[in-house]
Amino acid sequence: MTFPYSPAIPNPPNDPADDVSIMQTNAGSISSILAVDHVGFNLSAGGQHKQITFNSNNPPAPPVSPPVLFTNNQDGAGNNLPGSLAELFFYSGSAAHSANQYNVTGTNGSVLLPMGIILKWGSATFVGSQSPSVTFTNAFPNNCFGVQLSLLNAGGTQTQNRLSTVTTSGFTASVNASGSSTWYWLAIGN
């Protein structure tokens, strides 16, 4: 797609009437270019983005559902973001990817990152040797890629700390310790 444009118009030595047709072509090209991804002139919300179009010779590799870029107070499924957070993110088309995935202010929380990656974090406290389970507030819609554990065992002893199972809805770990312990965990998935 090409748009004709003459940057040397209007030309100062010319009578403006001589350049009218070229100025009209330039104005039409500007309007056409803006209207590709924006609401056009003389319309309510004029100039706001409708979409983002990439050059057909260099398109990004889309996921199963091509993402839509949003920057507002709701995700692509119409769910309100907590605390009126306005942010820029991709929504992949699945309500499960975004519904209830935002809880960025809590001790246990989660956030949907660009391209559908979800990050979850939290903590769990227990006493003695156990194999406690942690259930995520909201399960990952597709996969849990991994969980990172950090154990705080103040005033006690610890001889073992390992993951036993990891699923989209949570994990179980084994710890051989004395006294009170707290796990701090970080999980990533989609």
N, C-alpha and C positions, 0 to 999 in steps of 0.2 A: 504494500500500500504506500503510495507516494502522495505528497501534498505539495503543490506548486507554491513557491514563496520567493519573492524578490526582495532581498534585504536592502537594496539601494533605492527603494521607493518609500516615501516620496523623495524625489531628486530635487534639491534646492533650486537649481537654475531653471527647472521646468515650471510652467504654469500648473498649479495644482489640478486644474481641469484635465490636463494631459495625462495625469497619473491616476485618475479616478478608477478606471477599469482594473489596473494592476493592484491598487489599494484594496478594491473589493475582493479580488482574488486572494490577496494576503489575509484579509479578515476572514474570509470563508475557510481558508486552510487552517487558521488558528482555531476557529470554532469547531471544525471537523476533528482536528487532533485532540482537543480537550474533550469532545463528546465521546471519544473511544472508551475512556475509563471513568469519566466524570458525568455528573448531571450537567446538561448543557445550559447555555445562556437563557435568560428570561424565563426560568422555571424556578419554582420554590426549591430550595436546597441546591441551587445552581453552584457548580464548582466542587461539590462534595464528591468523594470517590464512590463509584458504583462497584468497581472491581479493580483488579490489577491484571493486565494482559502482558504476557511475556512474548518476546520476539519468537516467531515460529521456528527460527533456525537454532534457537538455544533455549528450549523449554526445560524447566526443572522436571525431574522424574517425579510424577505424582504418586501418592499412595493409592490404594484401591479406590477410594473416593477422593477426587481432587479437592484439596483444601480451599477454604475461603478465608481471606484475611479480614479480621475484625479489629476494630479499635473503639471500644465503647464500654458500657457498663453491663452488658449482657454477653453471654457466650452465644455460639451459633444455634443452640437449641432454645434460646430465649430465656435461659436461666440467669437470674441476677447474680452478679459477682458480689462477694461479701464486702461490706464496708464501702460500697460504691467505688470499687477499684476500677479505674479506667486503664486498660492495658492492651497491648498489641499481642495477638496470638493467632494461631491457626486452629480452625475447627475442622475436623476430618469428616464430618457428616454423620457420625454415630452419636446419638444422645448419650449412650453409655460412656463415651470418652469424656464428656464434659459434665453431665448431670452429677451433682454432688461430689465432684473431684476437687473443688476449691474449698480450702479451709486453711488459709495461709497465716492466720494469726494465732492459732492454738499451739499448745505444747505437742499435741498429736495433730498432724495436719497433712495436707496434700495440695499439690498444684499441678495443673495441666500446662506443660511447656510447649514451645513451638514444635510442630510436626507430630503432635500426638503423644509425646513422652510425658509420663506422669511420675512425679517424685513424691514420695510419702516419707514421713518421719514421725518419731515418737519415743516414748520411754515406757518401761514397765518395771515395777519394783516387786521383789520377792525375798523370802528368807530361806537360807540353807540351800542344800543341793536339791535341784528340781529339774523338770523338763517342762517349763511353762510355755504356753502358746500365746501368741499375739494375733488377734483378729483385726485386720484393717477396718477402719470406720466405713470405708467404701472399697469393695474389691476392685482390683485392676480388671478392666473389661476383657483384655486378651491375654497378656503375659506378665509375669513378674520375672524380670531379668536377673535380679539378685538382691540380697539383703546384706548390709554391713552392720555388724554389731560392735558396740563398745561397752565394756562392763566396768561399772564403778562398784568396788567392793571395799568401802572404807572400813577399816578396823577389823576386817576378816581375812580369810585366806581363800585363794582360788587355785584349783589345779586343772580345771578343764572348762572350756567355754566353746561350744560348737553348735552349728545349725544342724537340725535333724531333718526337717522338712520345710519346703518353701512352696507355696501355692499362690494363686491369684488373690486369695482371700486372707492370707496371713502366713505365719511361720511358727515352727516349734524349734526350740534350741535346748541343749542340755548344758547344765552348769553344775560343777562339783565345787561347792564353796561353803564357807561357814559365815554366819552373820547375815546382815541385810545387804542385798545387792540391787543395783539398778542397771538395766540395759538401756542404752540409747541406741536406737536403730534408724537406718536410712534404707529405703527400698526404692528401686527404680523399675519401671515397666511401661506398658502401654495398654 
